[in-house]
Amino acid sequence: MLHAGGLIGAVPAAFAESAMSAETGSDHLEPRRHATGQPEPLQPVVLESGVVHTNRADTLAQTDGASTIGGTDGLESTKPTLEAETGWSKVDVPAGTLDSIKPVFAMPDNGQLALSLVQLLRLADGQNIEIKVGEQSYKEKRADYLARLSDLLPDVGMQHGISRFVGQIQVFGNQAFNIARTTINPQLSLNYVVKTGGTDFFEIQASRKRKKAQSAQLESTRQTILGLTAKTYYELKRAYWARAIALQGMRETQLELDITQGRLDEGVGIKLDVLQSQSNLEGQRYGQVDAERTVATQAHKLAQLLDIDFDTNLVPDQLETYIVPLIPDDIPVGRLVATAIANNPDLLYLDELQAAGVADLRAKISEYMPTVNLVSSFGAVGPEYESLGRQYFAGFTMTLDWLNNLGTEKPIEIYQLKAIRKGLRYSYNLKRSQLREAVYNDYVGLQSSLSQITVARKRVTLAQEAFYFAIGRLKEGVGTQLQVQNALTDLAEARGDLLDAFIDYNQTQVNLIQSLGLASPETLTHGITVDQLEPLPSPATAKGAARP
């Protein structure tokens, strides 16, 4: 069962703590404490267009009609998750703590272009070069089909001859007269070839099927580009969130470094702890640099898909992380498979090619039948010099062509066409099997991702609290730096796992919709409806069949 989800908002974001004291203006990071004296876990922040926000419950509550994820059991509460589950107090984050989200490795740009997912998909649908190339290929196939249709019309020929006679004629004995006369000889002919085996009909049918196959291939290219655009958009968001997580990891490691340095200054710490903290800080900085690189490469990949200038720096219009269910609940996987078999453009492409192969084979066999050539003509001659009138004529001829293809060339061509047709049938069956497997895998992957999100959310909550307890114990002198480092490592892994679970869920939905053959800017942002799905196949037709 696919459960309805919603936005998670701040869960995988950088988790902020107070960085500046209102009284001292100190740059040291000081966690707030519970009444027990233990460090108090802190409110996560939400990144939106490069600005750090706290106290965003109003934004997290509703976005695009998607309910929020809350509660430890998964997907039912409508409150922001961490605040509802932990009761941690909100923390004010000073301005500039997480500065501009603009990639440091981005190429020189003319400004940032913030686009939503649906805007990106519509731009890709209208501007992508591969789609435009596919459209031209379809136009070529359509022109070929129209040319085949024109073969059914008779060939019309018209000849127009003009001659002029200049000379003398002798009449009445010895008297001669000079004469000059122009003669016009028009002729109209109609030529029609009748292939009694139906060759023209089969060739037209094959051309029409290839036109439809090209249309399916164009749709396949279009849906592939839309799916790739959506997945690249999510990868870009993953990179931004990875950057935010790395920045927060730097802040938390800096907190550890301040404590170990303070203990060393007080004579109760050791230099090794300080060096290890500094090494950990550089490791977090390395993660930030790597995230910046990924941001730049994914943004440029989006620009390439949209066929826009690389100088334009693409950024998501918002960076909150959502779970927007795109697949209706309680849909049997068999119905999804039936929809994929009926609508997937790659499968339709192979199906139409099979039909074209059948028509090609029939056209080649029909060439053994006789061909009838019908020619009719109508013309006029004159006037000649010896007469004053024009002479008209009309004619009709019919010839029969038969017993021409009696060598071995024609049987070999028929054998080749049969082999091609058989190969297409195997390709169709293989693609159908692969498609069924992909739908099953994506269906299971969606359910698995939902479970992983629930588990990862709990782990983030526990890991964050464990880290601040470890920090508190270290500061009080009853803990060890190894405990803090282990807690930091576990917290970073938990945040990364939660981020991966969210992105994987969204990308798996994209893969499933693409396998169903229903990818469009609307379905990839708002989901598919039950009406778009095929009914469950009956037991008699459940296995399906390729063309004979």
Helices and strands as residue ranges (DSSP letters): E 7-9, E 46-48, E 51-53, H 57-61, H 81-86, E 112-115, H 117-127, H 129-150, E 155-171, E 175-195, H 199-265, H 271-306, E 313-316, E 321-322, H 333-343, H 345-366, E 371-381, E 391-401, H 409-476, H 481-516, H 523-526, G 530-532, G 539-541
